[in-house]
Each structure stands twice: as structure tokens, then as C-alpha cells.
Amino acid sequence: MGRISIYSSDGQGKAPAALGRAVWLACSGKNVVVIQFLKGKAMDGSGFFRRLEPEIKVFCFEKTDEDFTKLSQEQREEEVCNIKNGLAFAKKVLTTGECDLLILDEVLRLVNNHIIMAEDLKNLLGIGRETETDIIMTGTVLDDGIRALADEVVTVQVTSP
């Protein structure tokens, strides 16, 4: 049965914590897929993530670098379509068993911003359970219904050096 983890925080550190787990699994020969949401395409442009392939593959379906809440209505509608394509890809990854770990970076913000319903996310998590794929979700505010589905909830706290 796939394990579901949530990395939550009001600040930074969620994605690095999830990526740390991804690297650990990749070192043991496992495959990881990361899908980033609401971060814009800027995270994809550095080339750093490409050096982690083929063990860790990172995908971002959004086309703009702007904060979602600051987009015009037309731009939001376009990005919602892109985000839903990302979720459809996540479903495909889970259904086909392409990876041992699927990281859905900032997916909880999709529920917070009413881009998807909590029920949509619950359905996706159900596929992970059936296919024995581990899932890590990151985000800030945590829906109680989604929290109840998790095997592990980690509150990430980053302190300044």
C-alpha cells in the first residue's frame, strides 16, 4: 500500500525536505517524479533538476512566472487548464506505476485557492494507495479531510543560519 505524507509549513523548507527524501530514494535505485504547482516555470529553468535525471524527474505545467493570485482572470483560466493537465499527468504516473515516489509540490495550495476540490485530491491519493506508490504532498494550509488520509504529517520549520 502506498504511503501518503504531507509536508506542511507557513514558510519555506517543504520542497527541500521532500527533495531530500527523493534523493535518498534515488540513491537506493528508486525512481521519483516531482510535479510542481503554483511556482511558475522559473523553477524549471535552472537546469539543476535535469542533472538529477533519470532517477528524479521534475515537471511543471504552468507557463507563467507570475504569482497565480496576481494574474488576470484570463491568465488564471489558462493556468488552471495547465495545472489540471499536471494533475492528469499525476494520475497517469500513478496508474502506470512509473515511479516509486510521487511528489506533488504545493498541491495543497490548489485546494486553498479553489483550483481543485479536496475530493479531487482524495481521488488521486486513492490511486496511489492502490498502486503502492508513495506520495508526498506539500503546502501551507491543510484540509482536515486530506490530513486524515495521510500516514505522516510533517510540519517543516526552517530557522535562519
C-alpha positions as CSV (number, residue, x, y, z in Angstrom):
1,M,0.0,0.0,0.0
2,G,1.4,3.4,-1.0
3,R,2.3,5.7,1.9
4,I,1.0,9.3,1.9
5,S,3.0,12.0,3.6
6,I,2.3,15.7,4.0
7,Y,5.0,18.3,4.4
8,S,3.3,21.5,5.7
9,S,4.7,24.9,6.7
10,D,3.8,28.5,6.7
11,G,7.3,29.3,5.3
12,Q,10.0,27.7,3.3
13,G,11.5,24.3,3.5
14,K,8.8,22.0,2.4
15,A,10.1,21.3,-1.1
16,P,13.7,20.9,0.0
17,A,12.6,18.4,2.6
18,A,10.6,16.4,0.0
19,L,13.6,16.6,-2.4
20,G,15.8,15.3,0.3
21,R,13.6,12.2,0.6
22,A,13.7,12.0,-3.2
23,V,17.5,12.0,-3.4
24,W,17.6,9.3,-0.6
25,L,15.3,7.1,-2.6
26,A,17.2,7.7,-5.9
27,C,20.4,6.7,-4.2
28,S,18.8,3.3,-3.5
29,G,17.8,2.8,-7.1
30,K,14.2,4.1,-6.9
31,N,12.5,6.4,-9.4
32,V,10.9,9.7,-8.3
33,V,8.6,12.1,-10.2
34,V,8.1,15.6,-8.9
35,I,5.3,17.8,-10.2
36,Q,5.4,21.4,-9.1
37,F,2.3,23.6,-8.8
38,L,1.9,27.4,-8.3
39,K,5.6,28.0,-8.6
40,G,5.6,29.2,-12.2
41,K,8.1,28.0,-14.8
42,A,11.1,29.7,-13.1
43,M,12.0,26.6,-11.0
44,D,12.3,24.6,-14.2
45,G,14.7,27.0,-15.9
46,S,17.9,26.5,-13.8
47,G,18.9,23.2,-15.3
48,F,19.7,21.8,-11.9
49,F,16.8,19.4,-11.9
50,R,17.8,18.0,-15.3
51,R,21.0,16.8,-13.7
52,L,19.0,14.6,-11.4
53,E,17.5,12.6,-14.2
54,P,16.7,9.8,-14.9
55,E,16.1,8.9,-11.3
56,I,14.4,12.1,-10.4
57,K,12.2,13.8,-13.0
58,V,10.7,17.2,-12.3
59,F,7.7,18.6,-14.2
60,C,6.0,22.0,-14.2
61,F,2.9,22.6,-16.4
62,E,2.5,26.3,-15.7
63,K,3.5,28.7,-18.4
64,T,4.0,32.0,-16.4
65,D,6.4,33.1,-13.7
66,E,3.8,35.4,-12.1
67,D,2.1,34.7,-8.8
68,F,-1.2,33.0,-9.5
69,T,-3.2,35.4,-7.3
70,K,-1.9,38.4,-9.3
71,L,-2.8,37.0,-12.7
72,S,-5.7,38.4,-14.8
73,Q,-8.9,36.3,-15.0
74,E,-7.9,35.2,-18.5
75,Q,-4.4,34.2,-17.4
76,R,-5.8,32.4,-14.4
77,E,-8.1,30.4,-16.6
78,E,-5.3,29.4,-18.8
79,E,-3.1,28.4,-15.9
80,V,-5.9,26.4,-14.3
81,C,-6.0,24.4,-17.6
82,N,-2.2,23.9,-17.3
83,I,-2.5,22.9,-13.7
84,K,-5.3,20.4,-14.4
85,N,-3.0,18.9,-17.1
86,G,-0.4,18.5,-14.4
87,L,-2.9,16.6,-12.2
88,A,-3.9,14.4,-15.2
89,F,-0.3,13.6,-15.6
90,A,0.0,12.8,-11.9
91,K,-2.9,10.4,-12.4
92,K,-1.2,8.8,-15.4
93,V,2.1,8.4,-13.4
94,L,0.2,6.7,-10.6
95,T,-1.9,4.5,-12.8
96,T,1.1,3.2,-14.8
97,G,3.4,2.8,-11.8
98,E,6.1,5.0,-13.4
99,C,7.7,5.8,-10.1
100,D,8.2,4.7,-6.5
101,L,7.6,8.2,-5.1
102,L,5.4,11.0,-6.5
103,I,6.0,14.4,-5.0
104,L,3.1,16.9,-5.5
105,D,4.8,20.1,-4.6
106,E,2.4,22.8,-3.4
107,V,-0.6,20.7,-4.4
108,L,-2.3,21.7,-1.1
109,R,-2.4,25.3,-2.3
110,L,-4.5,24.2,-5.2
111,V,-7.3,23.3,-2.7
112,N,-6.7,26.5,-0.7
113,N,-7.0,28.6,-3.9
114,H,-10.2,26.6,-5.0
115,I,-8.5,25.4,-8.2
116,I,-9.4,21.9,-7.3
117,M,-11.7,20.4,-4.7
118,A,-10.4,18.3,-1.7
119,E,-12.3,15.4,-3.2
120,D,-10.3,15.6,-6.4
121,L,-7.1,15.3,-4.4
122,K,-8.5,12.4,-2.3
123,N,-9.4,10.5,-5.5
124,L,-5.8,10.9,-6.7
125,L,-4.4,9.7,-3.4
126,G,-6.7,6.7,-3.6
127,I,-4.9,5.7,-6.9
128,G,-1.5,6.0,-5.1
129,R,-2.8,3.6,-2.4
130,E,-3.9,1.1,-4.9
131,T,-0.7,1.1,-6.9
132,E,1.6,1.1,-3.9
133,T,3.2,4.4,-4.9
134,D,4.3,6.7,-2.1
135,I,3.1,10.2,-2.3
136,I,4.4,13.4,-0.7
137,M,2.2,16.5,-0.8
138,T,3.4,19.9,0.2
139,G,1.6,23.1,1.0
140,T,0.7,25.6,3.7
141,V,-2.9,25.2,4.9
142,L,-4.1,21.7,5.4
143,D,-7.6,20.5,4.9
144,D,-8.7,18.2,7.8
145,G,-10.2,15.6,5.3
146,I,-6.9,15.4,3.5
147,R,-4.9,15.3,6.8
148,A,-7.0,12.3,7.8
149,L,-5.8,10.4,4.7
150,A,-2.1,10.9,5.4
151,D,0.1,8.3,7.1
152,E,2.5,11.1,8.1
153,V,2.2,14.8,8.6
154,V,5.4,16.7,9.0
155,T,5.5,20.4,10.0
156,V,8.6,21.9,8.5
157,Q,10.3,24.6,10.4
158,V,13.3,26.4,9.0
159,T,15.5,28.6,11.2
160,S,17.8,31.2,9.8
161,P,21.5,30.4,9.9
